[in-house]
Amino acid sequence: MSDDEADPELLELLRQSLGLGAPDRSLPPETKVLVGAEHVYNNAIDVAIDSRGTKAAAQTIWSLMQQKEYSTKTWATHELHPTARDESTVEFILTMDLLNFSFWSDSPSEKRFAIEYRGKKWTGYWSLVAALQRAIDEGVPITNSDFWQNQEELTEEILGHVFRSATDEQIPLLSERLENLREAGKVLYEVRILKVQGVKGETDLPKKYDCSFINCIREANGSAAALVNILADNFSCFKDEIRFEGKIIRILKRAQILVADLWACFEGQSFGAFTDIDKITMFAGNTLHERDLIMKLSCIDYRVPQMLHTLGCLMYSPVLDNHIRQRRLIPFGHSWEVQLRGCSIWCVELVKKEIQRVHPEVEVNAILIDFFLYDTMKEQESAGNEEIPHHRTRSIWY
């Protein structure tokens, strides 16, 4: 090598230091959600974490979690959840989490968007599950990715019929839900970019995921973090990121919910077998139910911050506190909204670490803590004991 030639090893080190080098495949996958959450916490000015309140809350949460016996097994207990443990249920979960966002309403309970199914009216997250089950009963292939990308078969009118309400209030963001299904169908049918000798067109090229979400799960190779990254990197409707104080913050809530749903439904086996499920963080969201576990996670970006504030873990600036109490909308991406989501994720992580410090003999993860916080907040709401409303943000991310 001449004096004028650059050392290739030094160049590679420089590329990596600048974030330009190829990732080290030998390292375990990371979602980088906690890195972003800590950055939000360190730079937040309207949301703060009370360390003393967090330690006290950790003990309270742990004690009550033991009484309620939270585990993955409660997933299958609800009458609306699929009973099969096969590929059809994986398709159902994918469909659900493509559509699992923004069910909150300021209307009185009897006037809120609701789905009538099996002799009952279902609201919130359960309205979504009920609508999907009703559609399947009626012969609509709502969980089929072929159907999603067929613009003649799946129109906004058809999707509106799937979500027809038992009240005058209709489902929010219907066109955005249709867009999510369309995009997912296209991604699953994308042609893998390969140089194949003798092939001129795309018809003979292999499909990236062979038209099946099962292949996304297989590509993750048993890693929850890898599957979250696959979803975020390939499906824009799962790429829940926002810039805050000079840094891109990854929250990836619905991608994490999807992985958590698989884990809970299959009880850590088969399509839900992940060796690093503890890398799934608190799901900063909006829709659940009062007894079930994982399928409630869409509400967590709303309910968990609300409960953490009630427990004395989160503190708000006077202007933000007043805004939330007046039930005024906070636009997606607003600094307040990012602080609420990021600080909640970091706070749940601190609660988890405190529980692990005091009870090193037990296993606990952010998923189970989130379930508890959500359920407890819903109980307080039902009893009319809400100390503060949840914040209002309308978006596809939660």
LINTA-V923212 format. One record per backbone hydrogen bond with DSSP energy under -1.0 kcal/mol. NH is the residue of the N-H (numbers start at 1). CO is the residue of the C=O. E is the energy in kcal/mol with one decimal. If there is no record, write none. Layout:
BEGIN
nh = (NH:NH)
co = (CO:CO)
e = (E:E)
END
This chain:
BEGIN
nh = (5:11:12:13:14:15:16:17:18:19:20:27:36:37:38:39:40:41:42:43:44:48:50:54:55:56:57:58:59:60:61:62:63:64:65:66:67:68:69:74:75:77:81:90:91:92:93:94:95:96:97:98:101:103:111:115:117:120:122:126:127:129:130:131:132:133:134:135:136:137:138:139:140:142:144:148:149:151:154:159:160:161:162:163:164:166:177:178:179:180:181:182:183:184:185:186:187:188:190:192:194:199:205:208:211:212:215:217:218:219:220:221:227:228:229:230:231:232:233:234:235:238:239:240:241:242:244:247:249:251:252:256:257:258:259:260:261:262:263:264:265:266:268:269:272:273:275:279:280:284:286:297:299:300:302:302:303:304:306:307:308:309:310:311:312:313:314:315:317:321:322:323:324:325:326:327:328:330:334:338:339:340:341:342:343:344:345:346:347:348:349:350:351:352:353:354:355:356:357:358:359:362:369:370:371:372:373:374:375:376:377:378:379:380:381:382:383:384:385)
co = (2:7:8:9:10:11:12:13:14:16:15:24:32:33:34:35:36:37:38:39:40:315:313:50:51:52:53:54:55:56:57:58:59:60:61:62:63:64:65:71:72:74:78:86:87:88:89:90:91:92:93:94:99:286:108:122:120:117:115:123:124:125:126:127:128:129:130:131:132:133:134:136:135:140:141:144:145:149:150:155:156:157:158:159:161:114:173:174:175:176:177:178:179:180:181:182:183:184:187:206:192:196:202:190:188:209:212:213:214:215:216:218:223:224:225:226:227:228:229:230:231:235:236:238:239:249:247:244:242:240:240:252:253:254:255:256:257:258:259:260:261:262:263:266:269:270:222:276:277:282:298:294:296:297:285:299:299:300:302:303:304:305:306:307:309:308:308:48:46:317:318:319:320:321:322:324:323:392:331:334:335:336:337:338:339:340:341:342:343:344:345:346:347:348:349:350:351:352:353:354:355:359:365:366:367:368:369:370:371:372:373:374:375:376:377:378:379:381:380)
e = (-1.3:-2.3:-2.1:-2.2:-2.4:-2.6:-2.4:-2.3:-1.6:-1.3:-3.8:-1.6:-1.6:-2.4:-2.5:-1.7:-2.3:-2.6:-2.6:-1.2:-1.2:-2.5:-3.0:-2.4:-2.1:-2.1:-2.5:-2.1:-1.3:-1.8:-3.3:-2.4:-2.3:-2.3:-2.5:-1.8:-1.3:-1.9:-1.1:-1.0:-1.8:-1.2:-1.0:-1.4:-2.2:-1.8:-2.6:-2.5:-2.4:-2.7:-2.5:-1.5:-1.7:-1.1:-2.2:-2.5:-2.7:-1.4:-2.8:-1.0:-1.2:-1.5:-2.6:-2.1:-2.2:-2.4:-2.6:-2.2:-2.2:-2.3:-1.7:-1.5:-2.8:-2.5:-1.9:-1.5:-1.4:-1.0:-2.9:-2.5:-2.4:-1.8:-2.1:-1.9:-1.5:-2.9:-1.7:-2.1:-2.1:-1.9:-1.9:-2.5:-2.6:-2.3:-2.3:-2.1:-2.6:-2.3:-1.2:-2.5:-1.1:-1.8:-1.2:-3.8:-1.9:-2.0:-1.1:-1.7:-2.2:-2.0:-1.3:-1.2:-1.9:-2.3:-2.2:-2.4:-2.3:-2.4:-2.7:-1.6:-2.4:-2.0:-1.1:-1.9:-1.5:-2.0:-2.9:-1.1:-3.6:-2.6:-1.9:-2.2:-2.5:-2.4:-1.7:-2.6:-3.0:-2.1:-2.4:-2.6:-3.1:-2.4:-2.2:-1.9:-3.2:-1.6:-2.9:-2.4:-1.8:-1.4:-9.9:-2.1:-1.9:-1.6:-2.9:-1.9:-3.0:-1.7:-1.2:-2.6:-3.0:-2.1:-1.9:-2.3:-1.2:-2.8:-1.3:-2.7:-2.2:-3.0:-2.4:-1.8:-2.5:-2.3:-1.6:-1.9:-2.0:-3.5:-1.9:-2.3:-2.4:-2.6:-2.2:-3.0:-2.4:-1.3:-2.1:-2.2:-2.4:-2.4:-1.8:-2.0:-2.4:-2.7:-2.3:-2.1:-2.4:-2.5:-2.0:-2.3:-2.8:-1.7:-1.7:-2.5:-2.2:-2.1:-2.5:-2.7:-2.7:-2.7:-2.0:-2.4:-2.2:-2.0:-2.2:-2.6:-1.8:-1.4:-3.6)
END
